[in-house]
């Protein structure tokens, strides 16, 4: 492993110790894995040309978005036969450390051979899950590798259509991974300390949906969508609390992250799968399938607000997409607006940011009654453009296409 450090360790210490920040984005879909930004306030308007670009840098292959904690940004991408983890100053873009790891994976379904999983940043560590199924723990301040596990080899997991693509979730002293291994190893909990296996559970292959942690009625659930099922695991021992079928055989994927609304769970997929709204009980669930009419989203996770869900309906590779506001409890579409490119959503207070595959950034009100569009700006130059998940931290929106990572000032920030 080749290590390159372009800034003194003191800079990293300063970044990690300063306590005056907007909301962090330390993992996929933000602080709570739900696409909701905390501690953020959008600017009332952007310049006519779009949000101000504060810095940009070249990037390699990969579908992974970035993670940000305390103004330290972690980028995971690939150049040649190396998967690269970079820590950068989120305000200036300056590199702090860089770690490289050999990777020879090639996809049979995509020309892109880079990592798909968003990094997870804790107080002391960075966790990355490579496209080839290798799970790594790095020291946050230095980038030094502390341990790694080849999950595909250890648990005889198939690589799937696009390689490993489910971002692990951290809960206390364990990292829970949608491995898809054989012999009761669909989901595996690894020790943060040394990468050893704490538990493994269930039989199914992996999906491209990322697990979430939810506390309901005093119980913690790790909710995972696998290739053909939705399940809740007890994070302590891997016991299955509930499960219901979810998925479709053939060339299909489950890509959206599950969403918890009060004491209910919502999951959705395209490929004739549709959606399920399930009441979560102490050790069970009551799933209500709703087919594709309510929502059938390929990978964009619906975002909740006041008990409703705002979502992107459709697929990136077929036709156009539709923005929807749905009431999952009554199984009703409250409004819909079609004719868009597919894309991803972030909620900031009562406003939504919509980044499309075509590189447009739109803001619209999180209204229950009608679609209220605000400003639209084209913010990405290269194609394919905007299917990597964006991140929002301290007023800055981080987004990337095939060649470039950009930082745009979209909200109020303690550093202009």
Sine and cosine of phi, psi and omega as CSV:
sin_phi,cos_phi,sin_psi,cos_psi,sin_omega,cos_omega
0.00,0.00,0.77,-0.64,0.01,-1.00
-0.99,-0.13,0.78,-0.63,-0.02,-1.00
-0.93,-0.36,0.75,-0.66,0.02,-1.00
-0.79,-0.61,0.84,-0.55,0.03,-1.00
-0.84,-0.54,0.84,-0.54,-0.04,-1.00
-0.96,-0.27,-0.08,1.00,0.04,-1.00
-0.71,-0.71,0.48,-0.88,-0.01,-1.00
-0.91,0.42,0.44,-0.90,0.00,-1.00
-0.88,0.48,-0.43,0.90,0.00,-1.00
-0.88,0.48,-0.54,0.84,0.03,-1.00
-0.91,0.41,-0.67,0.74,0.04,-1.00
-0.89,0.46,-0.65,0.76,0.03,-1.00
-0.88,0.48,-0.67,0.74,0.01,-1.00
-0.88,0.47,-0.70,0.71,-0.02,-1.00
-0.88,0.48,-0.63,0.78,-0.09,-1.00
-0.99,0.14,-0.32,0.95,-0.08,-1.00
-0.99,-0.14,-0.40,0.92,0.00,-1.00
-0.89,0.45,0.73,-0.68,-0.13,-0.99
-0.96,-0.28,0.13,0.99,-0.07,-1.00
-0.97,-0.26,0.99,-0.13,-0.07,-1.00
-0.59,-0.81,0.32,-0.95,0.26,-0.97
-0.97,0.25,-0.26,-0.97,-0.02,-1.00
-0.93,0.38,0.59,-0.80,0.07,-1.00
-0.99,0.11,0.25,-0.97,0.08,-1.00
-0.68,-0.73,0.94,0.35,-0.23,-0.97
-1.00,0.08,0.06,1.00,-0.04,-1.00
-0.33,-0.94,-0.01,-1.00,0.01,-1.00
-0.85,0.53,0.73,-0.69,0.07,-1.00
0.90,0.44,0.36,0.93,0.17,-0.98
1.00,-0.09,-0.16,-0.99,-0.14,-0.99
-0.86,0.50,-0.52,0.85,-0.02,-1.00
-0.89,-0.46,0.27,0.96,0.03,-1.00
0.85,0.53,0.60,0.80,-0.05,-1.00
-0.76,-0.65,0.15,0.99,0.01,-1.00
0.96,0.27,0.22,0.97,-0.03,-1.00
-0.96,-0.29,0.84,-0.54,0.04,-1.00
-0.99,0.14,0.68,-0.73,0.04,-1.00
-0.91,-0.41,0.56,-0.83,0.01,-1.00
0.93,0.37,0.42,0.91,-0.05,-1.00
-0.87,-0.50,0.45,-0.89,0.10,-0.99
-0.60,-0.80,0.89,-0.46,0.02,-1.00
-0.92,0.38,0.51,-0.86,0.17,-0.99
-0.88,0.48,0.51,-0.86,-0.03,-1.00
-0.89,0.46,-0.51,0.86,0.09,-1.00
-0.39,-0.92,0.29,-0.96,0.08,-1.00
-0.94,-0.34,0.30,-0.95,0.11,-0.99
-0.84,0.54,0.39,-0.92,-0.03,-1.00
-0.85,0.52,-0.49,0.87,0.01,-1.00
-0.99,0.16,-0.09,1.00,-0.02,-1.00
0.92,-0.38,0.12,-0.99,0.00,-1.00
-0.85,0.53,0.55,-0.83,-0.03,-1.00
-0.93,0.36,0.77,-0.64,0.07,-1.00
-0.99,0.11,0.82,-0.57,-0.03,-1.00
-0.99,-0.17,-0.47,0.88,0.15,-0.99
-0.24,-0.97,0.28,-0.96,0.10,-1.00
-0.48,-0.88,0.34,-0.94,0.02,-1.00
-0.50,-0.86,0.44,-0.90,0.05,-1.00
-0.95,0.33,0.56,-0.83,0.06,-1.00
-0.72,-0.70,0.26,-0.96,0.04,-1.00
-0.99,-0.15,-0.45,-0.89,-0.04,-1.00
-0.96,0.29,0.27,-0.96,0.09,-1.00
0.72,-0.69,0.52,-0.86,0.06,-1.00
-0.99,-0.13,-0.07,1.00,-0.14,-0.99
-0.97,0.24,0.74,-0.67,0.20,-0.98
-0.98,0.20,0.02,-1.00,-0.04,-1.00
-0.99,-0.11,0.24,-0.97,0.15,-0.99
-0.83,-0.55,0.50,-0.87,-0.07,-1.00
-0.67,-0.74,0.74,-0.67,0.09,-1.00
-0.62,-0.78,0.80,-0.60,0.02,-1.00
0.77,0.64,0.71,0.70,0.03,-1.00
0.89,0.46,0.35,0.94,0.18,-0.98
-0.94,-0.35,0.86,-0.52,-0.06,-1.00
-0.98,-0.21,0.67,-0.74,0.06,-1.00
-0.89,-0.45,0.84,-0.54,0.03,-1.00
-0.94,-0.33,0.69,-0.72,0.01,-1.00
-0.81,-0.59,0.91,-0.41,-0.05,-1.00
-0.48,-0.88,-0.09,-1.00,-0.08,-1.00
-0.69,-0.72,0.69,-0.72,0.12,-0.99
-0.78,-0.62,0.88,-0.48,-0.02,-1.00
0.88,0.48,-0.83,-0.56,-0.01,-1.00
-0.97,-0.26,0.52,0.85,0.02,-1.00
-0.78,-0.62,0.78,-0.62,0.29,-0.96
-1.00,0.08,0.74,-0.68,-0.15,-0.99
-0.85,-0.53,0.74,-0.67,0.12,-0.99
-0.93,-0.37,0.84,-0.54,-0.01,-1.00
-0.85,-0.52,0.69,-0.72,0.19,-0.98
-0.97,-0.24,0.76,-0.65,-0.01,-1.00
-0.75,-0.67,0.43,-0.90,0.16,-0.99
-0.94,0.35,0.89,-0.46,-0.08,-1.00
-0.92,0.40,-0.38,0.92,-0.03,-1.00
-0.99,0.14,-0.66,0.75,-0.09,-1.00
-0.95,-0.31,-0.33,0.94,-0.08,-1.00
1.00,0.09,-0.03,1.00,-0.04,-1.00
-0.92,0.40,0.66,-0.75,0.01,-1.00
-0.96,0.27,0.68,-0.74,0.02,-1.00
-0.96,-0.28,-0.77,0.64,0.16,-0.99
-0.50,-0.86,0.25,-0.97,-0.08,-1.00
-0.51,-0.86,0.76,-0.65,0.03,-1.00
-0.81,-0.59,0.63,-0.77,-0.06,-1.00
-0.82,-0.57,0.63,-0.78,-0.04,-1.00
-0.68,-0.74,0.68,-0.73,-0.04,-1.00
-0.89,0.45,0.67,-0.74,0.03,-1.00
-0.45,-0.89,0.83,-0.56,-0.02,-1.00
-0.90,-0.43,0.23,0.97,-0.02,-1.00
-0.89,0.46,0.66,-0.75,0.15,-0.99
-0.73,-0.68,0.74,-0.67,-0.02,-1.00
-0.99,0.12,0.64,-0.77,0.11,-0.99
-1.00,0.10,-0.14,0.99,-0.08,-1.00
-0.90,-0.43,-0.19,0.98,-0.08,-1.00
-0.59,-0.81,0.57,-0.82,0.08,-1.00
-0.96,0.28,-0.29,0.96,0.01,-1.00
-1.00,0.08,0.77,-0.64,-0.05,-1.00
-0.88,-0.48,0.35,0.94,-0.06,-1.00
-1.00,-0.04,0.04,-1.00,0.01,-1.00
-0.91,0.41,0.52,-0.86,-0.02,-1.00
-0.95,-0.31,-0.31,0.95,-0.17,-0.98
-0.99,-0.11,0.72,-0.69,0.08,-1.00
-0.93,0.36,0.70,-0.72,0.06,-1.00
-0.88,0.47,0.38,-0.93,0.13,-0.99
-0.89,-0.46,0.80,-0.60,-0.03,-1.00
-0.93,-0.36,0.83,-0.56,0.14,-0.99
-0.97,-0.25,-0.18,-0.98,-0.02,-1.00
-0.91,0.41,-0.50,0.86,-0.08,-1.00
-0.84,-0.54,-0.24,0.97,-0.19,-0.98
-0.75,-0.66,0.33,-0.94,0.23,-0.97
-0.86,-0.51,0.77,-0.63,0.04,-1.00
-0.92,-0.38,0.77,-0.64,0.05,-1.00
-0.77,-0.64,0.59,-0.80,0.01,-1.00
-0.87,-0.49,0.95,-0.30,-0.14,-0.99
-0.96,0.29,0.30,-0.96,-0.01,-1.00
-0.88,0.47,-0.39,0.92,0.00,-1.00
-1.00,-0.09,0.27,0.96,0.08,-1.00
0.99,0.17,0.22,0.98,0.02,-1.00
-1.00,-0.03,0.86,-0.52,0.02,-1.00
-1.00,-0.09,0.79,-0.61,-0.03,-1.00
-0.80,-0.60,0.55,-0.83,0.13,-0.99
-0.89,-0.46,0.84,-0.55,0.01,-1.00
-0.89,-0.45,0.48,-0.88,0.12,-0.99
-0.94,0.33,0.77,-0.63,-0.10,-0.99
-0.91,0.41,-0.55,0.83,-0.09,-1.00
-0.99,0.14,-0.50,0.87,-0.12,-0.99
-0.89,-0.46,-0.38,0.92,-0.11,-0.99
0.99,0.12,0.00,1.00,0.02,-1.00
-0.90,0.43,0.67,-0.74,0.06,-1.00
-0.97,0.26,0.77,-0.64,0.02,-1.00
-0.99,-0.13,-0.58,0.81,0.10,-0.99
-0.24,-0.97,0.28,-0.96,0.12,-0.99
-0.51,-0.86,0.40,-0.92,0.03,-1.00
-0.70,-0.72,0.79,-0.61,0.12,-0.99
-1.00,0.07,1.00,-0.07,-0.13,-0.99
-0.93,0.37,-0.58,0.82,0.01,-1.00
-0.89,0.46,-0.70,0.72,-0.02,-1.00
-0.94,0.33,-0.71,0.71,-0.09,-1.00
-0.92,0.39,-0.57,0.82,-0.10,-0.99
-0.90,-0.44,0.25,0.97,0.07,-1.00
0.78,0.63,0.79,0.62,-0.05,-1.00
-1.00,-0.08,0.71,-0.71,0.10,-0.99
-0.95,0.32,0.44,-0.90,-0.10,-1.00
-0.98,0.18,-0.26,0.96,0.01,-1.00
0.97,0.26,-0.18,-0.98,-0.07,-1.00
-0.95,0.30,-0.63,0.78,-0.15,-0.99
-0.80,-0.60,0.30,0.95,-0.09,-1.00
0.99,0.10,-0.15,-0.99,0.00,-1.00
-0.93,0.36,0.76,-0.65,-0.10,-1.00
-0.58,-0.82,0.26,0.97,0.02,-1.00
-0.95,-0.32,0.91,-0.40,-0.08,-1.00
-0.95,0.32,0.83,-0.55,-0.02,-1.00
-0.87,0.50,0.39,-0.92,0.04,-1.00
-0.89,-0.45,0.65,-0.76,-0.01,-1.00
-0.99,-0.17,0.77,-0.64,0.11,-0.99
-0.65,-0.76,0.92,-0.40,-0.02,-1.00
0.83,0.56,-0.90,-0.45,-0.10,-0.99
-0.98,-0.17,0.30,0.95,-0.06,-1.00
-0.66,-0.75,0.52,-0.86,0.03,-1.00
-0.93,-0.36,0.84,-0.54,-0.11,-0.99
-0.96,-0.29,0.80,-0.60,-0.20,-0.98
-0.81,-0.58,0.71,-0.70,0.10,-1.00
-0.99,0.15,0.99,0.17,-0.15,-0.99
-0.98,0.18,-0.69,0.73,-0.07,-1.00
0.97,0.25,0.52,0.86,-0.04,-1.00
-1.00,0.10,0.20,-0.98,0.03,-1.00
-1.00,0.10,0.16,-0.99,0.08,-1.00
0.84,0.54,0.84,0.54,0.10,-0.99
0.89,0.46,0.70,0.72,-0.03,-1.00
-0.70,-0.71,0.62,0.78,0.10,-0.99
-0.89,0.46,-0.68,0.73,0.01,-1.00
-0.80,-0.60,0.73,-0.69,-0.08,-1.00
-0.75,-0.66,0.68,-0.74,0.10,-1.00
-0.97,-0.23,0.83,-0.56,-0.01,-1.00
-0.94,-0.34,0.59,-0.81,0.06,-1.00
-0.94,0.35,0.75,-0.66,0.07,-1.00
-0.89,0.45,-0.49,0.87,-0.11,-0.99
-0.95,0.32,-0.67,0.75,-0.10,-1.00
-0.61,-0.79,0.04,1.00,0.01,-1.00
0.99,0.16,0.09,1.00,0.01,-1.00
-0.94,0.33,0.40,-0.91,-0.02,-1.00
-0.98,0.17,0.83,-0.56,0.06,-1.00
-1.00,0.00,-0.71,0.70,0.12,-0.99
-0.41,-0.91,0.33,-0.94,0.12,-0.99
-0.65,-0.76,0.53,-0.85,-0.19,-0.98
-0.43,-0.91,0.55,-0.83,0.18,-0.98
0.96,0.29,0.32,-0.95,0.02,-1.00
-0.85,-0.52,0.94,-0.35,0.09,-1.00
-0.13,-0.99,0.33,-0.95,0.12,-0.99
-1.00,0.09,0.15,-0.99,-0.12,-0.99
-0.99,0.11,0.36,-0.93,0.14,-0.99
-0.93,-0.36,-0.12,-0.99,0.10,-0.99
-0.96,-0.29,0.23,0.97,0.11,-0.99
-1.00,0.01,0.62,-0.79,-0.03,-1.00
-0.99,-0.13,0.62,-0.78,0.00,-1.00
-0.92,0.39,0.39,-0.92,0.11,-0.99
-0.77,-0.63,0.29,-0.96,0.10,-0.99
-0.92,-0.40,0.75,-0.66,0.01,-1.00
-0.68,-0.74,0.65,-0.76,0.08,-1.00
-0.95,-0.30,0.89,-0.46,-0.07,-1.00
-0.74,-0.68,0.80,-0.60,-0.03,-1.00
0.79,0.62,0.64,0.77,0.05,-1.00
0.98,0.18,-0.02,1.00,-0.01,-1.00
-0.94,-0.35,0.65,-0.76,0.07,-1.00
-1.00,0.00,0.71,-0.70,0.04,-1.00
-0.86,-0.51,0.67,-0.74,0.27,-0.96
-0.97,-0.24,0.92,-0.39,-0.10,-0.99
-0.98,-0.22,0.82,-0.57,-0.11,-0.99
-0.76,-0.65,0.74,-0.67,0.18,-0.98
-0.99,-0.16,0.90,-0.43,0.05,-1.00
-1.00,-0.09,-0.29,-0.96,-0.04,-1.00
-0.89,0.45,-0.62,0.79,-0.12,-0.99
-0.73,-0.68,0.16,0.99,-0.09,-1.00
-0.53,-0.85,0.38,-0.93,0.25,-0.97
-0.90,-0.44,0.77,-0.64,-0.11,-0.99
-0.68,-0.74,0.42,-0.91,0.21,-0.98
-0.89,-0.45,0.73,-0.68,0.04,-1.00
-0.91,-0.42,0.56,-0.83,0.20,-0.98
-0.96,0.28,0.88,-0.47,-0.08,-1.00
-0.91,0.42,-0.31,0.95,-0.02,-1.00
-0.95,0.30,-0.68,0.74,-0.13,-0.99
-0.70,-0.72,0.01,1.00,0.04,-1.00
0.99,0.13,0.11,0.99,0.02,-1.00
-0.90,0.43,0.69,-0.73,0.02,-1.00
-0.98,0.21,0.88,-0.48,0.02,-1.00
-0.99,0.14,-0.67,0.74,0.10,-0.99
-0.40,-0.92,0.29,-0.96,0.10,-0.99
-0.42,-0.91,0.46,-0.89,0.18,-0.98
-0.52,-0.85,0.47,-0.88,-0.03,-1.00
-0.90,0.44,0.65,-0.76,0.05,-1.00
-0.34,-0.94,0.93,-0.36,-0.02,-1.00
0.55,-0.84,0.05,-1.00,-0.05,-1.00
-0.56,-0.83,0.71,-0.70,0.07,-1.00
-0.91,0.41,0.37,-0.93,0.01,-1.00
0.98,-0.18,-0.27,-0.96,-0.05,-1.00
-0.98,0.22,0.94,0.33,-0.03,-1.00
-0.76,-0.65,0.32,-0.95,0.11,-0.99
-0.65,-0.76,0.49,-0.87,0.26,-0.97
-0.99,-0.17,0.89,-0.46,-0.12,-0.99
-0.87,-0.50,-0.46,0.89,-0.04,-1.00
-0.98,0.19,0.54,-0.84,0.04,-1.00
-0.98,0.20,0.63,-0.78,0.05,-1.00
-0.90,0.45,0.46,-0.89,-0.04,-1.00
-0.82,-0.58,0.75,-0.67,0.08,-1.00
-0.98,-0.19,0.79,-0.62,0.07,-1.00
-0.82,-0.57,0.94,-0.35,-0.12,-0.99
0.81,0.58,-0.84,-0.54,-0.01,-1.00
-0.97,-0.25,0.51,0.86,0.02,-1.00
-0.83,-0.55,0.34,-0.94,0.01,-1.00
-0.84,-0.54,0.68,-0.73,0.04,-1.00
-0.84,-0.55,0.77,-0.64,0.08,-1.00
-0.75,-0.66,0.52,-0.85,-0.04,-1.00
-0.50,-0.87,0.52,-0.86,0.07,-1.00
-0.45,-0.89,0.34,-0.94,0.12,-0.99
-1.00,0.06,-0.41,-0.91,0.08,-1.00
0.88,0.47,0.63,0.78,0.04,-1.00
0.93,0.36,0.28,0.96,0.02,-1.00
-1.00,0.06,-0.77,0.64,-0.02,-1.00
0.99,0.17,-0.56,-0.83,-0.13,-0.99
-0.77,-0.64,0.35,-0.94,0.11,-0.99
-0.70,-0.71,0.72,-0.69,0.09,-1.00
-0.91,-0.41,0.88,-0.47,-0.14,-0.99
-0.80,-0.60,0.77,-0.63,0.15,-0.99
-0.97,0.23,0.77,-0.64,-0.02,-1.00
-0.99,-0.11,0.82,-0.57,0.04,-1.00
-0.94,-0.35,0.00,-1.00,-0.12,-0.99
-0.82,0.58,-0.75,0.67,0.04,-1.00
-0.66,-0.75,0.79,0.62,0.01,-1.00
0.00,-1.00,-0.06,-1.00,0.03,-1.00
-0.45,-0.89,0.36,-0.93,0.07,-1.00
-0.84,-0.54,1.00,0.03,-0.06,-1.00
-0.98,0.21,0.64,-0.77,0.07,-1.00
-0.84,-0.55,0.98,-0.20,0.04,-1.00
-0.93,0.36,0.62,-0.78,-0.02,-1.00
-0.84,-0.54,0.12,0.99,0.03,-1.00
0.91,0.41,-0.35,-0.94,-0.09,-1.00
-1.00,-0.06,-0.21,0.98,-0.08,-1.00
-0.91,0.40,-0.63,0.77,0.00,-1.00
-0.94,0.33,-0.80,0.59,0.02,-1.00
-0.24,-0.97,0.64,-0.77,0.11,-0.99
-0.58,-0.81,1.00,0.04,-0.11,-0.99
-0.97,-0.25,0.68,-0.73,-0.11,-0.99
-0.94,0.34,-0.79,0.61,0.02,-1.00
-0.54,-0.84,-0.18,0.98,-0.04,-1.00
-0.97,0.25,0.87,-0.49,-0.03,-1.00
-0.97,0.26,0.80,-0.60,0.09,-1.00
-0.87,0.50,0.50,-0.86,-0.03,-1.00
-0.87,-0.49,0.77,-0.63,-0.10,-0.99
-1.00,0.04,0.43,-0.90,0.13,-0.99
-0.30,-0.96,0.87,-0.49,0.01,-1.00
0.81,0.59,0.67,0.74,0.06,-1.00
0.99,0.16,-0.07,1.00,0.02,-1.00
-0.97,-0.26,0.23,-0.97,0.03,-1.00
-0.84,-0.54,0.73,-0.68,0.12,-0.99
-0.96,-0.26,0.76,-0.65,-0.23,-0.97
-0.52,-0.85,0.32,-0.95,0.10,-0.99
-0.95,-0.32,0.89,-0.45,-0.05,-1.00
-0.99,-0.13,0.73,-0.69,0.06,-1.00
0.83,-0.56,-0.27,-0.96,-0.04,-1.00
-0.75,-0.66,0.52,-0.85,0.02,-1.00
-0.93,0.36,-0.54,0.84,-0.15,-0.99
-1.00,-0.07,-0.09,1.00,-0.03,-1.00
-0.68,-0.73,0.87,-0.50,0.14,-0.99
0.91,0.42,-0.36,-0.93,0.00,-1.00
-0.96,-0.27,0.17,-0.98,-0.03,-1.00
-0.94,-0.34,0.31,-0.95,0.00,-1.00
-0.81,-0.59,0.76,-0.64,0.16,-0.99
-0.99,0.15,0.68,-0.74,-0.03,-1.00
-0.69,-0.72,0.52,-0.86,0.29,-0.96
-0.91,-0.41,0.85,-0.52,-0.06,-1.00
-0.82,-0.57,0.50,-0.86,0.14,-0.99
-0.97,-0.23,0.98,-0.19,-0.08,-1.00
-0.92,0.39,-0.48,0.87,-0.03,-1.00
-0.92,0.40,-0.66,0.75,0.00,-1.00
-0.99,-0.10,-0.04,1.00,0.02,-1.00
0.87,0.49,0.67,0.74,-0.03,-1.00
-0.85,-0.52,0.58,-0.81,0.19,-0.98
-1.00,0.01,0.89,-0.45,-0.06,-1.00
-0.99,0.14,-0.62,0.79,0.17,-0.98
-0.38,-0.92,0.35,-0.94,0.07,-1.00
-0.50,-0.86,0.53,-0.85,0.00,-1.00
-0.65,-0.76,0.88,-0.48,-0.11,-0.99
-0.98,-0.20,-0.03,-1.00,0.09,-1.00
1.00,0.01,0.30,0.95,-0.03,-1.00
-0.98,-0.20,0.34,-0.94,0.31,-0.95
-0.92,0.39,0.44,-0.90,0.10,-0.99
-0.91,0.42,0.37,-0.93,-0.02,-1.00
-0.05,-1.00,-0.23,-0.97,-0.10,-0.99
-0.81,-0.58,0.43,-0.90,-0.08,-1.00
-0.87,-0.49,0.57,-0.82,0.20,-0.98
-0.73,-0.69,0.68,-0.73,0.08,-1.00
-0.97,-0.25,0.73,-0.68,0.12,-0.99
-0.84,-0.54,0.96,-0.28,-0.09,-1.00
0.84,0.54,-0.89,-0.46,-0.02,-1.00
-0.95,-0.30,0.46,0.89,0.01,-1.00
-0.77,-0.64,0.53,-0.84,-0.01,-1.00
-0.94,-0.35,0.61,-0.79,0.21,-0.98
-0.96,-0.29,0.76,-0.65,-0.04,-1.00
-0.84,-0.55,0.93,-0.37,0.06,-1.00
-0.98,-0.18,0.87,-0.49,-0.07,-1.00
-1.00,-0.06,0.32,-0.95,0.07,-1.00
-0.85,0.52,-0.53,0.85,0.02,-1.00
-0.97,0.23,-0.05,1.00,0.05,-1.00
1.00,-0.06,0.20,0.98,0.07,-1.00
-1.00,0.02,0.64,-0.77,0.11,-0.99
-0.93,-0.38,0.88,-0.47,-0.03,-1.00
-0.87,-0.49,0.56,-0.83,0.17,-0.98
-0.90,-0.44,0.63,-0.77,0.06,-1.00
-0.53,-0.85,0.39,-0.92,-0.05,-1.00
-0.95,0.30,0.62,-0.78,0.10,-1.00
-0.99,0.11,0.92,0.38,-0.08,-1.00
-0.99,-0.12,0.61,-0.79,0.03,-1.00
-1.00,0.10,-0.17,0.99,-0.16,-0.99
-0.95,-0.31,-0.53,0.85,-0.06,-1.00
-0.31,-0.95,0.35,-0.94,0.08,-1.00
-0.98,0.21,0.84,-0.55,-0.02,-1.00
-0.82,-0.57,1.00,-0.06,-0.07,-1.00
-0.98,0.21,0.65,-0.76,0.13,-0.99
-0.95,-0.32,-0.62,-0.79,-0.07,-1.00
-0.92,0.39,0.51,-0.86,0.11,-0.99
-0.76,-0.65,0.76,-0.65,0.01,-1.00
-0.68,-0.74,0.63,-0.78,0.13,-0.99
-1.00,0.10,0.85,-0.53,-0.17,-0.98
-0.85,-0.52,-0.08,1.00,0.04,-1.00
-0.82,-0.57,0.58,-0.81,-0.16,-0.99
-0.97,-0.25,-0.53,0.85,-0.16,-0.99
-0.99,-0.14,0.47,-0.88,0.04,-1.00
-0.89,-0.46,0.61,-0.79,-0.11,0.99
-0.89,0.46,0.43,-0.90,-0.20,-0.98
-0.94,-0.35,-1.00,0.08,-0.34,-0.94
-0.98,-0.22,0.67,0.74,0.02,-1.00
-0.99,-0.10,-0.08,1.00,0.14,-0.99
-0.98,0.21,0.60,-0.80,-0.04,-1.00
-0.94,0.34,0.76,-0.65,0.07,-1.00
-0.97,0.23,0.24,-0.97,0.07,-1.00
-0.73,-0.68,0.59,-0.81,-0.02,-1.00
-0.80,-0.60,0.85,-0.52,0.00,-1.00
-0.49,-0.87,0.76,-0.65,0.08,-1.00
0.82,0.57,0.68,0.73,0.06,-1.00
0.98,0.18,-0.01,1.00,-0.06,-1.00
-0.94,-0.35,0.73,-0.68,0.06,-1.00
-0.97,-0.24,0.83,-0.56,-0.01,-1.00
-0.95,-0.30,0.83,-0.55,-0.05,-1.00
-0.56,-0.83,0.45,-0.89,-0.07,-1.00
-0.60,-0.80,0.41,-0.91,0.13,-0.99
-0.87,-0.50,-0.47,-0.88,-0.07,-1.00
-0.94,0.33,-0.32,0.95,-0.12,-0.99
-0.79,-0.61,-0.38,0.92,-0.21,-0.98
-0.70,-0.72,0.66,-0.75,0.21,-0.98
-0.97,-0.24,0.78,-0.62,-0.03,-1.00
-0.87,-0.49,0.48,-0.88,0.15,-0.99
-0.89,-0.46,0.86,-0.51,0.00,-1.00
-0.90,-0.44,0.69,-0.72,0.04,-1.00
-1.00,0.08,0.97,-0.25,-0.05,-1.00
-0.92,-0.39,-0.22,0.97,-0.07,-1.00
-0.64,-0.77,-0.01,-1.00,0.04,-1.00
-0.94,0.34,0.65,-0.76,-0.09,-1.00
-0.65,-0.76,0.52,-0.85,0.05,-1.00
-0.98,0.22,-0.22,0.97,0.07,-1.00
-0.78,-0.63,0.90,-0.45,-0.02,-1.00
-1.00,-0.01,0.00,0.00,0.00,0.00
